[in-house]
Amino acid sequence: MVRQLPISLHGGEKGQARTQFAALCYRVRRGKVQVLLVTSRKRGRWIVPKGWPMESRTPAEAAAQEAWEEAGVRGVVTGFCLGVYSYVKEREDEAPLPCLTMLYPMMVVSLAKCYPEREHRQRRWVSRKEAALLVAEPELARMIREFDPREKVKQL
C-alpha cells in the first residue's frame, strides 16, 4: 500500500486551495513501465496532464479528458486514485493558487498526432525513474517511482 505524505498548501489557507485531477499515462513495453509526460504551457516544465473538475464527469473521467486535450492520449483509467500531490499554479496578474491534485493511472491505448493542445506542448515517454526526476513536485515523483501496474493492488 502506498503511504500518503503530508500535503502542503504552500502558504495558502484551506479555503484558497483548489482541486485538480491528473492522469498518470503509462504503457508497458518489453516488460518495462513507461510514463508519458507533457510540458506545461507557459514555463515548459515536465508535468502529467491535469485540469479542473468538469460538470457531469467523475474525477477519473476529467483526468482522462485532460490526457486527451494535453497529450493526445486515449486510454483506460485502470484503478483508483493513486494519491494526492500539491503544487502552486502560477497565474499572470493574479496571486499564485495552491492546488491539490488527485492522480489516476491511465493505460494508454492510442496516441494521436492531432489533438487540441499539440501546438502548445511537447510530450515524451520516459521510465518511471526518469519521470520522477523530471517532475518538480516531490509527492508526484514518489507516486510515479512507486507505481507499477504489473503488481496486484492490495484491497483493504
N, C-alpha and C positions, 0 to 999 in steps of 0.2 A: 504494500500500500504506500502511496506517495504521501509524505507529510507536508502539509501546507505551512509555508513560512509566514511569519508575521507580515502584515500588509502595511505599507507606508502611504500616507496621504500627501507626502511631500510638502508638509506645512499647511495644507488646506484644512478647512473644517469639514466635519462629516457631511453636512448638507451641501457642500460645494463639489464633492466627488461625483463623477458621472460614470455610468456603466457602459462598457462596450463588450462586443462579442467577437472572438477571433477564431480563425481556423488554422490548425497545425496540419498543413497539407503534406502528405507523405506518400511514398511508394517504396516497395521492396524490390531491389534489383540485385540479382546474383547473391541473394541471401543478406544483403546489406540494406538497412533503412536509410532512405534519403528524405530530406526535408526541403520544401520549396520556400525560399524567402523572396520578398519583393522589396524594392526601395520605397522609402517614404516620398511623397510628392515634393515637398519643399526642401528638405535637408539631405535627401539621398541616403538616409540611414537604412540598414537592413532590418526588416520587420516581418512579422507574419500579417496576412490580410486581416483587417479588423474594421469594425464600424459600430454605429449606434443601433439601439433597438429599433425594430421595424414593426409597424402595425400589422397585426394578424399573423406574425411569424414567431416561432419559438426561438430561443437563443441559438440553438444549433442551426436552424434554417437561416437565421440572419447571418451567422458566420459563413455558411455555405454561399449565400448571396454575395457577401463581401469577397470571398475567394474568387467567384466568377468575375466580379467587376474589377478587382485589383490585379488578379493574376491569370485570368482566363481559364480557371480550373472548373471542371465538372467532376463531381465525385460523390462519395457517400460518407456522411458523418458516422463514424464507426463505434462510438462509445459515449459515455457520459463526460461531463466537464472534467478535464484533467486537473484543473486548479485555477487560481486567480493570480494575476500579476498586476502591478501598478506601474504607472508612468505619468509623466506630465505632458499634456498636449500643449505645445506652443502655438499661440494664435496671434495673427497680426492685429495690432491696435487693440488687443484685449488682454486681460490678465491670463496667465497660464492656468490650465484647467487640470486638476488631478483626476485621473481616470483609473478605475478598477476594471480589468478586462478578464472575462471568462474565456478559457481556451478549450476548444473542441477538436478532437482528432478527426481528420477527413482524408480518407483514402482516395487518391486521385485516380479517376477513370479515364479522363481525357484532358488535353491541354490545347486550347485554341490559339491560333495565330492572331485572330482578330477578337478583341474584347474591349470593353468600354474604356479602360484606363491605360491601354497599351502605349500611348504617346507620352505618358507621364511617369512610367515606372519601368524598372528593369526587373527581371526575375532570374533566379538561379537555384539549381538543385545542388545541395551540399550534404555532407554527412551530418549526423546529429552533433558530433563533436565540433565541427567547423561552424555549424549554425549557432551553437551555444556561445562560441567565441565572437561571432559577428553581431549578435543582438546586444543591445545596451542594458536591458532590464535583467537584473540578477535572478529574479523569480522565474521569468520566462526561460532564461538559459538553463536553469536547473530542471524545469519541466521537460525541455527538449532533450537534455542529456539523459534523463531517466526514462523517456518514452520509448517503449518497444512494443509495437503492435503484434509481434510474434509470440509474446508471453500472454498467458491467460490472465485475465483480470480477476483478482480475488474479490468476491462479493462479500459484503458484510452480513 
